[in-house]
Amino acid sequence: MFDFLMPPLVIGLICAGIYGLFELFVRRPERMALIEKLGDKLGTPELRSKSYLPRYGGLCFSFSALKGGLLMTGIGLGLLVGFFIMTNTVPNYPNNEHWGAMDRLGSIVYGASVLLFGGIGLIVAFVIEMKLSSKKNDD
């Protein structure tokens, strides 16, 4: 069914691999030069006396899992709502003989509901993140 996707995908993966190898071998001398330049300016006693790692007072939370989870929940809810809209508004939706018009209508309904509920999921994630970060700053 998706035979047309395989050749561009394989060519893209091969090009990405070749680019990655060139990037790895070309950037290595630049990195080594930077390390040597930094090593000339700083001696080992200075490195031992100073800690260059930042220290934070509290734990730093990443909300990417929350954003991703609520986005996926919104997309799933959008697909479900789109399905219910199509089955309740279009008579005999799955077995309709005028499938061309129903296909266009279905793609509009599904796309709009997925985008709407995905956006709502991201807004909910933003609100939760703001509440948790303001609560953390108050403590």
Backbone as a ProteinNet text record, in pm:
[ID]
protein_1_A
[PRIMARY]
MFDFLMPPLVIGLICAGIYGLFELFVRRPERMALIEKLGDKLGTPELRSKSYLPRYGGLCFSFSALKGGLLMTGIGLGLLVGFFIMTNTVPNYPNNEHWGAMDRLGSIVYGASVLLFGGIGLIVAFVIEMKLSSKKNDD
[TERTIARY]
82.6	0	87	189.8	276.8	410.4	405.4	527	598	524.5	584.7	670.1	655.5	732.6	870.6	887.8	1011	1134.9	1135	1258	1303.2	1213.1	1262.6	1310.6	1246.5	1287.7	1426.6	1454.3	1585.9	1692.9	1663.7	1760.2	1785.1	1680.7	1696.4	1781.1	1759.9	1840.6	1986.7	2011.4	2149.3	2217.2	2147.2	2204.8	2229.7	2138.5	2157.6	2276.8	2295.2	2409.9	2541	2547	2669.6	2698.7	2595.9	2613.9	2664	2609.2	2653.3	2799.4	2842.5	2983.8	3075	3038.7	3119.7	3123.3	3010	3002.5	3092.7	3092.9	3173.4	3322.7	3366.9	3509.8	3559.3	3474.5	3517.4	3521.5	3427.1	3420.3	3522.8	3577.2	3669.1	3793.9	3863.4	3980.2	3943.7	3825.8	3784	3764.4	3703.1	3682.9	3815.4	3906.1	4036.2	4113.1	4103.8	4170.2	4112	3981.2	3919.5	3961.8	3971.2	4013.6	4157.5	4245.5	4384.7	4396.9	4318.6	4322.8	4273.5	4169.3	4117.1	4215.8	4282.8	4380.6	4502.2	4538.9	4653.4	4622.1	4499.2	4461.6	4438.7	4386.2	4354.4	4443.3	4502.6	4582	4496.7	4551.7	4474.7	4447.9	4537.5	4501	4379.3	4370.2	4254.6	4126.4	4135.7	4016.7	3970.1	4065.1	4026	3968	4012.1	3965.1	3828.6	3796	3670.3	3578.1	3454.9	3355.3	3279.9	3285.4	3221	3080.5	3037.3	2902.1	2804.9	2695.9	2599.4	2527.5	2504.7	2431.3	2297.6	2194.1	2060.4	2006.6	1923.4	1869.3	1772.8	1692.5	1594.3	1608.5	1520.2	1521	1460.4	1513.8	1462.5	1376.8	1249	1157.4	1141.7	1131.2	1101.5	956.5	883.8	742.7	717.4	820.5	801.8	712.8	722.8	636.5	490.5	467.5	331.3	275.9	357.6	313.3	284.1	375.9	356.2	235.5	217.9	103.7	-29	-36.4	-161.8	-185.7	-78.7	-96	-150.6	-94.4	-143	-285.6	-316.8	-453.6	-549.7	-508.1	-591.7	-610.9	-505.7	-517.5	-611.8	-597.1	-687.1	-831	-851.3	-986.4	-1042.1	-956.3	-1000.4	-1041.8	-966.5	-1005.8	-1138	-1156.1	-1280.9	-1399.3	-1382.2	-1489.8	-1518.6	-1414	-1435.3	-1513.1	-1482.2	-1556.2	-1702.4	-1727.9	-1866.7	-1941.7	-1873.7	-1939	-1977.2	-1885.1	-1912.6	-2021.5	-2020.4	-2120.8	-2258.7	-2264.8	-2394.9	-2453.2	-2371.8	-2425	-2441.2	-2360.6	-2368.1	-2437.8	-2553.1	-2620.7	-2540.5	-2531.8	-2461.9	-2318.1	-2245.4	-2110.9	-2009.9	-1992.3	-1885.9	-1917.4	-2043.8	-2081.8	-2144.9	-2111.1	-2172.9	-2115.7	-2207	-2160.6	-2101.9	-2128.7	-2069.3	-1946.6	-1847.7	-1735.1	-1644.5	-1637.1	-1549.9	-1585.4	-1714.2	-1757.6	-1744.6	-1774.9	-1765.3	-1619.7	-1530	-1388.7	-1337.4	-1377.2	-1335.9	-1396.8	-1523.2	-1588.2	-1524.6	-1497.4	-1435.4	-1296.8	-1218.3	-1084.2	-1089.4	-1188	-1202.8	-1242.7	-1339.9	-1387.4	-1278.3	-1212.6	-1106.2	-990.1	-947	-835.8	-866.4	-987	-1023.5	-1033.8	-1093	-1108.5	-974	-885.2	-752.7	-674.4	-675.2	-603.4	-663.2	-796.4	-862.1	-829.6	-846.8	-823.6	-674.6	-588.7	-444.7	-401.2	-454	-424.8	-478.4	-598	-654	-565.3	-513.6	-423.1	-296.6	-240.6	-120.8	-150.1	-267.1	-304.8	-321.1	-382.4	-397.2	-259.1	-166.7	-30.8	37.5	16.2	74.8	18.7	-112.3	-174.2	-122.5	-112.6	-60.7	84.2	164.3	303.6	314.8	231.6	235.1	195.5	93.7	51	161	225.3	328.8	452.8	488.6	607.2	579.5	458.2	427.4	420.3	372.3	368.4	510.2	601.3	738.4	809.4	778.8	841.4	789.5	666.3	611.8	674.4	714.8	774.6	913.5
-119.3	0	125.7	126.5	243	215.5	151.2	118.1	242.2	349.6	471.6	542.5	507.7	572.8	510.7	387.1	316.6	373.9	401.6	455.6	589.9	689.7	814.8	794.9	705.1	680.1	618.6	521.8	457.5	557.5	635.8	735.8	840.3	880.9	977.3	922.8	797.1	736.7	723.2	686.1	675.3	812.3	915.4	1050	1099.6	1071.6	1112.9	1040.8	913.5	839.2	893.3	921.4	977.2	1114.6	1197.2	1329.1	1316.6	1221.5	1201.1	1160.4	1073.7	1034.2	1151.8	1228.9	1345.3	1444.7	1467	1559.9	1512.5	1382.4	1326.4	1345.5	1316.5	1322.7	1464.1	1551.7	1688.4	1770.9	1749.4	1828.8	1787.8	1666.4	1617.7	1705.9	1744.8	1832.5	1968	2019.7	2146.6	2133.2	2026.4	2004.2	1985.1	1910.7	1888.8	2020.4	2107.6	2237.4	2322.4	2319.5	2394.3	2341.2	2210.3	2151.2	2189.7	2187.2	2225.3	2372.8	2457	2599.9	2626.6	2557.4	2572.7	2517.6	2407.3	2347.1	2434.4	2513.4	2603.9	2718.2	2765.7	2879.3	2839.4	2720	2675.6	2558.2	2567.2	2455.7	2366.4	2253.6	2161.5	2215.2	2294.3	2347.5	2439.6	2517.5	2606.2	2526.9	2419.4	2338	2268.6	2227.5	2159.8	2255.7	2381.3	2475.9	2534.1	2538.7	2598.6	2491.7	2500.6	2410.1	2484.9	2435	2502.4	2450.8	2353.4	2303.2	2390.2	2431.7	2515.4	2433.4	2496.8	2431.6	2503	2426.2	2481.8	2448.8	2539.8	2520.4	2403.6	2384.5	2276.8	2188.5	2095.4	2006.6	2078	2053.5	2113.2	2009.4	2037	1943.2	1978.1	1875.7	1893.8	1853.3	1937.4	1911.9	1852.4	1799.9	1746.3	1622.1	1541.2	1423	1465	1566.7	1617.2	1672.6	1750.3	1807.5	1697.8	1603.4	1494.2	1409.6	1379.6	1298.3	1367.3	1494.5	1566.3	1591.1	1607.7	1621.7	1492.8	1378.7	1250.7	1222.5	1259.5	1243.7	1330.8	1453.2	1542.4	1490.5	1433.9	1378.5	1258.4	1171.1	1055.8	1097.5	1196.2	1245.9	1313.4	1383.2	1445.6	1342.8	1233	1126.7	1063.8	1043	984.2	1077.2	1205.1	1301.4	1313.5	1313.5	1317.5	1196.5	1078.3	958.6	968.9	1017.5	1031.6	1135.4	1243.5	1345.1	1285.6	1211.2	1153.9	1046.5	960.6	853.9	907.9	1018.1	1071.3	1170.8	1232.6	1332.1	1278.3	1183.8	1128.4	992.8	978.8	848.6	741.8	624	510	547.1	611.2	666.1	561.1	450.3	358.6	289.7	272.6	197.9	285.8	413.1	505.4	484	485	464.3	590.4	706.9	832.7	862.4	775.1	782.4	901.9	954.4	1067.5	1190.9	1225.5	1341.7	1315.1	1192.4	1159.5	1158.9	1121.7	1120.6	1262	1354.6	1493.8	1551.9	1525.1	1574.3	1512.2	1382.5	1315.3	1368.2	1397.8	1449.6	1587.8	1667.5	1799.3	1784.6	1699.1	1681.5	1621.3	1516.3	1453.7	1549.6	1619.2	1713	1825.4	1882.3	1992.9	1947	1830.5	1785.6	1745.2	1685.7	1650.6	1776.9	1875.2	1999.1	2072.9	2076.8	2145.7	2079.9	1949	1883.2	1870.4	1860	1863.2	1997.6	2105.4	2239.4	2258.6	2206.5	2215.3	2138	2021.7	1945	2022.6	2092.7	2172.9	2293.2	2352.7	2464	2414.8	2297.6	2241.2	2211.2	2159.5	2133.7	2263.7	2370.9	2500.3	2553.1	2540.8	2588.6	2509.1	2378.6	2296	2332.3	2354.3	2392.3	2526.2	2622.7	2752.9	2742.1	2662.3	2644.4	2578.6	2475.8	2406.3	2494.5	2571.2	2657.7	2774.3	2827.8	2934.7	2879.2	2756.7	2694.5	2667.1	2628.3	2601.4	2730.4	2841.2	2970.4	3026.1	2994.1	3043.2	2974	2848.9	2773.8	2815.3
0	0	0	81.3	88.5	19.5	-96.6	-170	-221.5	-242.6	-294	-190	-61.9	42.9	62.5	25	55.9	-13.8	-145.6	-207.4	-150	-131.1	-70.3	73.8	146.3	283.9	290.3	203.9	200.8	157.3	54.4	8	116.6	185.3	294.2	408.3	444.6	550.3	510	384.7	337.4	339.1	292.7	292.6	434.9	525.9	665.2	727.4	695.7	748	695.7	566	507.7	566.3	581.6	641.8	785.3	859.7	997.3	1005.9	916.1	915.6	880.8	779.8	746.2	861.6	924.1	1037	1151.2	1175.9	1283.6	1257.9	1136.6	1108.9	1080.6	1032.3	1004.1	1131.7	1220.7	1342.2	1448.1	1439.2	1540.9	1554.3	1445.5	1463.1	1523.5	1489.4	1548.4	1698.7	1740.1	1883.4	1956	1895.5	1958.4	1969.9	1869.7	1875.5	1988	2005.5	2114.5	2250.5	2263.9	2390.4	2421.2	2320.3	2343	2378.3	2312	2341.8	2483.8	2525.6	2660.5	2762.5	2728.3	2818.6	2839.3	2738.4	2753.6	2848.6	2848.3	2932.6	3077	3100.2	3235.3	3272.9	3388.6	3438.7	3526.8	3565.6	3649.9	3789.7	3853.6	3986.4	3981	3872.5	3860.2	3838.8	3764.4	3740.2	3867.6	3950.9	4074.8	4177	4174.7	4275.3	4240.7	4112	4069.4	4013.3	4050.9	3995.1	3885.8	3764.1	3653.1	3626.6	3704.3	3686.4	3764.6	3703.3	3777.1	3883.1	3993.5	4102	4117.6	4118	4129.5	4267.6	4319.6	4453.2	4462.2	4362.7	4365.3	4243.6	4236.1	4120.8	4000.9	3885.7	3762.5	3691.2	3679	3616.4	3470.3	3390.5	3249.5	3226.5	3159.8	3136.3	2998.7	2933.6	2799.5	2800.3	2904.7	2912.6	2930.7	3010.2	3029.4	2898.6	2827.3	2700.1	2597.7	2587.6	2491.5	2525.5	2653.5	2694.6	2669.3	2703.2	2680.1	2531.3	2453.7	2308.6	2248.9	2288	2236.2	2283.2	2406.2	2455.7	2375.1	2345.6	2264.7	2123.5	2064	1929.6	1929.1	2028.1	2037.5	2059.5	2146.6	2171.1	2045.8	1970.4	1845.7	1742.4	1730.9	1638.2	1679.3	1808.8	1857.4	1831.9	1860	1836.9	1686.8	1604	1459.2	1409.8	1464.1	1426.7	1467.8	1589.8	1634.7	1552.7	1516	1431.9	1297.2	1237.3	1105.2	1110.9	1212	1217.7	1253.5	1328.2	1368.5	1268.4	1187.3	1094.8	952.5	912	776.5	784.2	718	723.5	649.2	709.3	651.8	613.3	708.7	681.6	635.8	705.1	659.5	527.4	491.1	371.1	264.2	261.9	167.6	27.9	-74.6	-211.9	-272.8	-217	-263.1	-177	-187.7	-94.6	-121.7	-244.3	-275.1	-194.6	-191.8	-113.9	34.4	76.8	218.4	265	175.3	209.1	233.2	148.7	167.2	293.7	317.6	438.8	563.1	555.8	668.8	698.7	594.3	618.5	682.6	646	708.3	854.5	881.4	1019.2	1106.6	1057.9	1135.8	1159	1054.6	1069.1	1166.1	1154.2	1242.5	1388	1410.3	1548.6	1609.2	1530	1582.2	1616.5	1528.3	1557.6	1675.9	1685.2	1795.3	1929	1938	2065.4	2097.5	1996.6	2021.9	2077.5	2022.1	2074.5	2214.7	2240.8	2376.5	2475	2431	2517.1	2549.1	2451.4	2476.6	2565.8	2550.9	2638.5	2780.9	2799.4	2934	2994.1	2913.5	2961.8	3002.9	2927.1	2961.6	3092.8	3111.4	3234.9	3354.2	3341.4	3450.7	3480.7	3376.3	3395.7	3467.4	3430.9	3497	3644.4	3672.7	3811.1	3894.2	3839.5	3914.7	3932.3	3831.2	3844.7	3939.4	3941.2	4037.2	4179.6	4194	4325.6	4375.3	4284.4	4322.4	4361.3	4291.8	4325.6	4456.6	4493.7	4620	4740	4722.6	4835.3	4867.4
[MASK]
+++++++++++++++++++++++++++++++++++++++++++++++++++++++++++++++++++++++++++++++++++++++++++++++++++++++++++++++++++++++++++++++++++++++++++

